[in-house]
Amino acid sequence: MLSIQLFAWKDPGMAERPLCDFAIRSAGPADVPVILSLIRDLAEYERLSHEVEATEDVLRRNLFGERPYAEALIGQLREEPVAFAVYFHNFSTFLGRPGLYLEDLYVKPAARGLGIGRAILRRLASIAVERDCGRLEWSVLDWNTPALEFYKSLGAIPMTDWTIHRVTGDALRSLALSPS
């Protein structure tokens, strides 16, 4: 577990106050119910609750099973989970190196503004550097102004020349079954 010193926002005329008992740790199988709960909170915030199909069994198998497809971090404030990040490796053919892709980062509203999101991104950047990744990247909904401004403050650059394409559900099955 990685303990991190965070500071509450400065009040006018007052010094920064340390925010104690915050830690970031790698998630384990016992965290699956917490992860699913935070996924549902994120989906509600993003107005996408109707798209959540994940179950505890599916998450347990795909995050902690025989072949894990992603990893997760849990941010805890006074031992209560208040944030999570799910990430996985991708690969850049141009760099010839892996990258780290942040699928989701979510901080509960009551814990926002304390530096938790920044601390989790700093941890992800450290993981990327430790693993010799060429980049850390993620997608942001275009209407999520607070997130866009936050990421910009970290030096993140929007990739305006690229458009994400996705094939899911029936279209995915149809493509898989189509003749060559």
Salt bridges, closest charged atoms under 4 A:
ASP31 OD1 - ARG25 NH2 2.73
GLU51 OE2 - HIS50 NE2 3.69
GLU56 OE1 - ARG60 NH2 3.79
ASP57 OD1 - ARG60 NH1 3.44
GLU71 OE2 - ARG131 NH1 2.75
GLU80 OE2 - LYS108 NZ 3.88
GLU130 OE2 - ARG123 NH1 3.40
ASP132 OD1 - ARG97 NH2 3.19
GLU137 OE2 - ARG135 NE 3.57
ASP170 OD1 - ARG173 NH2 2.96
